[in-house]
Amino acid sequence: MLTAVTMSFDAIYSVYAYTEVPYGGLGLHVDNIGLIMFFSSITYIVLTPLVLPRLIARFGTTRALNRILRFWPVLALSLPVTQFFARKARVLMWVTILVQQIGKNLAAFAWP
């Protein structure tokens, strides 16, 4: 189930990022969306062996996964914030995108 959530988030995020700002999206070019997805994948590849074993060692498997799953509601609630910044402050939009992608990768630790 969590795999479907992670994959769906990426698929919907691509459409959301491409949609023009007046229609509720971010108005990003396809090249930028591709770079976001590329850096997100690289981040996941790097963070998984570095962070996940430490989280499990510190909290135990169940508590670590419980804490990791708490990122998903935060991610969902951060999407309107990103769209707000797309209208008002593009630099903050990019910062929010960075935080969202790192949060998504941390939340995805719960499914391997």
MIROLUM-827292 format. One record per residue: residue number from 1; residue in one letter; chain; x, y, z of N, C-alpha, C in turn. Coordinates in steps of 0.1 Angstrom, whole numbers, plus 5000, padded with zeros to 4 digits. Layout:
! MIROLUM-827292
(rec NUM,"A","A",(X,Y,Z),(X,Y,Z),(X,Y,Z))
...
***
This chain:
! MIROLUM-827292
(rec 1,"M","A",(5008,4988,5000),(5000,5000,5000),(5009,5013,5000))
(rec 2,"L","A",(5019,5012,5008),(5028,5024,5009),(5035,5027,4996))
(rec 3,"T","A",(5039,5016,4989),(5045,5017,4976),(5036,5025,4967))
(rec 4,"A","A",(5023,5021,4967),(5014,5028,4958),(5013,5043,4962))
(rec 5,"V","A",(5013,5046,4975),(5012,5060,4979),(5025,5068,4974))
(rec 6,"T","A",(5036,5062,4976),(5049,5068,4971),(5049,5071,4956))
(rec 7,"M","A",(5045,5061,4949),(5045,5062,4934),(5034,5072,4929))
(rec 8,"S","A",(5023,5071,4936),(5012,5081,4933),(5016,5095,4936))
(rec 9,"F","A",(5023,5097,4947),(5028,5111,4950),(5037,5116,4939))
(rec 10,"D","A",(5046,5108,4934),(5055,5112,4924),(5047,5115,4911))
(rec 11,"A","A",(5038,5107,4907),(5030,5109,4895),(5021,5121,4896))
(rec 12,"I","A",(5015,5123,4907),(5006,5135,4909),(5015,5147,4910))
(rec 13,"Y","A",(5026,5146,4917),(5035,5158,4918),(5040,5163,4905))
(rec 14,"S","A",(5042,5154,4896),(5047,5158,4882),(5036,5167,4875))
(rec 15,"V","A",(5024,5162,4876),(5013,5169,4870),(5010,5183,4877))
(rec 16,"Y","A",(5011,5182,4890),(5009,5194,4899),(5020,5204,4895))
(rec 17,"A","A",(5033,5200,4894),(5044,5209,4891),(5042,5215,4877))
(rec 18,"Y","A",(5037,5208,4868),(5036,5213,4854),(5024,5222,4852))
(rec 19,"T","A",(5013,5220,4860),(5001,5228,4858),(5005,5243,4861))
(rec 20,"E","A",(4999,5252,4853),(5001,5266,4854),(4997,5271,4868))
(rec 21,"V","A",(5003,5281,4873),(5001,5287,4886),(4986,5292,4887))
(rec 22,"P","A",(4980,5298,4878),(4966,5302,4879),(4956,5291,4881))
(rec 23,"Y","A",(4960,5279,4877),(4952,5267,4878),(4955,5259,4890))
(rec 24,"G","A",(4964,5264,4899),(4967,5257,4911),(4980,5249,4911))
(rec 25,"G","A",(4987,5250,4901),(5000,5242,4900),(5012,5251,4903))
(rec 26,"L","A",(5024,5247,4899),(5036,5254,4901),(5041,5261,4889))
(rec 27,"G","A",(5036,5257,4877),(5041,5263,4865),(5055,5261,4861))
(rec 28,"L","A",(5060,5249,4864),(5074,5245,4861),(5075,5239,4847))
(rec 29,"H","A",(5087,5241,4841),(5090,5235,4828),(5093,5221,4830))
(rec 30,"V","A",(5091,5213,4820),(5094,5198,4820),(5108,5195,4825))
(rec 31,"D","A",(5118,5203,4820),(5132,5201,4823),(5134,5203,4839))
(rec 32,"N","A",(5127,5213,4845),(5129,5215,4859),(5122,5203,4867))
(rec 33,"I","A",(5111,5198,4862),(5104,5187,4869),(5113,5175,4868))
(rec 34,"G","A",(5119,5172,4856),(5129,5161,4855),(5140,5162,4865))
(rec 35,"L","A",(5146,5174,4866),(5157,5176,4876),(5152,5174,4890))
(rec 36,"I","A",(5140,5178,4893),(5135,5176,4907),(5134,5161,4909))
(rec 37,"M","A",(5129,5153,4900),(5127,5139,4902),(5141,5132,4902))
(rec 38,"F","A",(5150,5137,4894),(5164,5131,4894),(5171,5133,4907))
(rec 39,"F","A",(5171,5145,4912),(5177,5148,4925),(5170,5141,4937))
(rec 40,"S","A",(5157,5140,4935),(5149,5132,4946),(5154,5118,4946))
(rec 41,"S","A",(5156,5112,4934),(5160,5098,4934),(5174,5096,4939))
(rec 42,"I","A",(5183,5105,4936),(5197,5105,4941),(5197,5107,4956))
(rec 43,"T","A",(5188,5116,4961),(5187,5118,4975),(5183,5105,4983))
(rec 44,"Y","A",(5173,5098,4977),(5168,5086,4983),(5179,5075,4983))
(rec 45,"I","A",(5186,5074,4972),(5197,5064,4971),(5208,5067,4982))
(rec 46,"V","A",(5211,5080,4984),(5221,5084,4993),(5216,5083,5008))
(rec 47,"L","A",(5204,5087,5010),(5199,5088,5024),(5196,5074,5030))
(rec 48,"T","A",(5191,5065,5022),(5186,5052,5027),(5197,5044,5034))
(rec 49,"P","A",(5209,5042,5029),(5219,5035,5037),(5225,5043,5048))
(rec 50,"L","A",(5224,5056,5047),(5230,5065,5058),(5221,5067,5070))
(rec 51,"V","A",(5208,5070,5067),(5199,5074,5077),(5191,5063,5083))
(rec 52,"L","A",(5185,5054,5074),(5176,5044,5079),(5182,5034,5089))
(rec 53,"P","A",(5194,5029,5088),(5199,5020,5098),(5201,5027,5112))
(rec 54,"R","A",(5204,5040,5111),(5206,5048,5124),(5193,5050,5131))
(rec 55,"L","A",(5182,5053,5123),(5169,5054,5128),(5164,5041,5135))
(rec 56,"I","A",(5166,5030,5128),(5162,5017,5134),(5170,5014,5146))
(rec 57,"A","A",(5183,5017,5146),(5191,5014,5158),(5187,5022,5170))
(rec 58,"R","A",(5184,5035,5167),(5180,5044,5178),(5166,5041,5184))
(rec 59,"F","A",(5156,5039,5175),(5142,5038,5179),(5137,5024,5179))
(rec 60,"G","A",(5143,5015,5172),(5137,5002,5170),(5129,5003,5157))
(rec 61,"T","A",(5126,4991,5151),(5120,4991,5139),(5106,4997,5139))
(rec 62,"T","A",(5098,4993,5148),(5084,4997,5149),(5083,5012,5151))
(rec 63,"R","A",(5090,5017,5161),(5089,5031,5165),(5095,5040,5153))
(rec 64,"A","A",(5106,5035,5147),(5112,5042,5136),(5102,5044,5124))
(rec 65,"L","A",(5096,5032,5121),(5086,5033,5110),(5074,5041,5113))
(rec 66,"N","A",(5070,5041,5126),(5059,5050,5130),(5063,5064,5129))
(rec 67,"R","A",(5075,5068,5132),(5079,5082,5131),(5081,5086,5116))
(rec 68,"I","A",(5085,5077,5108),(5087,5079,5094),(5074,5082,5087))
(rec 69,"L","A",(5064,5074,5091),(5051,5075,5084),(5044,5089,5088))
(rec 70,"R","A",(5048,5095,5098),(5043,5108,5101),(5047,5119,5091))
(rec 71,"F","A",(5056,5117,5082),(5060,5126,5072),(5049,5128,5062))
(rec 72,"W","A",(5041,5118,5059),(5031,5118,5048),(5020,5129,5050))
(rec 73,"P","A",(5014,5130,5062),(5004,5141,5063),(5011,5155,5062))
(rec 74,"V","A",(5023,5156,5067),(5030,5169,5065),(5033,5172,5051))
(rec 75,"L","A",(5036,5162,5043),(5038,5164,5029),(5025,5169,5022))
(rec 76,"A","A",(5015,5162,5025),(5002,5166,5019),(4998,5180,5022))
(rec 77,"L","A",(5000,5184,5035),(4996,5197,5039),(5006,5208,5034))
(rec 78,"S","A",(5018,5204,5030),(5027,5214,5025),(5025,5218,5010))
(rec 79,"L","A",(5017,5210,5003),(5015,5213,4989),(5008,5226,4987))
(rec 80,"P","A",(4998,5230,4994),(4992,5244,4992),(5002,5255,4996))
(rec 81,"V","A",(5011,5252,5005),(5021,5262,5008),(5030,5265,4996))
(rec 82,"T","A",(5034,5254,4990),(5043,5255,4978),(5035,5263,4967))
(rec 83,"Q","A",(5023,5260,4965),(5015,5268,4955),(5014,5282,4959))
(rec 84,"F","A",(5013,5285,4971),(5012,5299,4976),(5025,5306,4972))
(rec 85,"F","A",(5036,5300,4975),(5049,5305,4972),(5052,5306,4957))
(rec 86,"A","A",(5045,5298,4949),(5046,5299,4934),(5040,5312,4930))
(rec 87,"R","A",(5030,5316,4937),(5024,5329,4933),(5031,5341,4938))
(rec 88,"K","A",(5037,5340,4950),(5043,5352,4957),(5058,5352,4957))
(rec 89,"A","A",(5065,5341,4959),(5079,5342,4961),(5085,5329,4955))
(rec 90,"R","A",(5090,5329,4943),(5095,5317,4936),(5107,5311,4943))
(rec 91,"V","A",(5115,5319,4950),(5127,5314,4957),(5122,5305,4968))
(rec 92,"L","A",(5112,5309,4976),(5107,5301,4987),(5100,5289,4981))
(rec 93,"M","A",(5094,5290,4969),(5088,5278,4963),(5099,5267,4961))
(rec 94,"W","A",(5111,5271,4957),(5121,5261,4954),(5126,5255,4968))
(rec 95,"V","A",(5127,5263,4978),(5131,5258,4991),(5120,5248,4996))
(rec 96,"T","A",(5108,5251,4994),(5097,5242,4998),(5097,5229,4990))
(rec 97,"I","A",(5100,5230,4977),(5101,5218,4969),(5113,5209,4974))
(rec 98,"L","A",(5124,5215,4978),(5135,5208,4983),(5131,5201,4996))
(rec 99,"V","A",(5125,5208,5005),(5121,5202,5018),(5110,5191,5015))
(rec 100,"Q","A",(5101,5193,5006),(5091,5182,5003),(5098,5170,4997))
(rec 101,"Q","A",(5107,5171,4988),(5114,5160,4983),(5122,5152,4993))
(rec 102,"I","A",(5129,5159,5002),(5136,5152,5012),(5126,5145,5022))
(rec 103,"G","A",(5115,5152,5025),(5105,5146,5034),(5099,5134,5027))
(rec 104,"K","A",(5097,5134,5014),(5091,5123,5007),(5100,5111,5007))
(rec 105,"N","A",(5113,5114,5006),(5123,5103,5006),(5124,5097,5020))
(rec 106,"L","A",(5123,5105,5030),(5123,5100,5044),(5111,5091,5046))
(rec 107,"A","A",(5099,5096,5042),(5087,5089,5043),(5087,5076,5035))
(rec 108,"A","A",(5094,5075,5024),(5095,5063,5016),(5103,5052,5023))
(rec 109,"F","A",(5111,5056,5033),(5119,5046,5040),(5110,5035,5046))
(rec 110,"A","A",(5097,5038,5048),(5088,5029,5055),(5084,5017,5046))
(rec 111,"W","A",(5087,5017,5033),(5083,5006,5025),(5094,4997,5020))
(rec 112,"P","A",(5107,4999,5021),(5116,4989,5016),(5116,4976,5024))
***
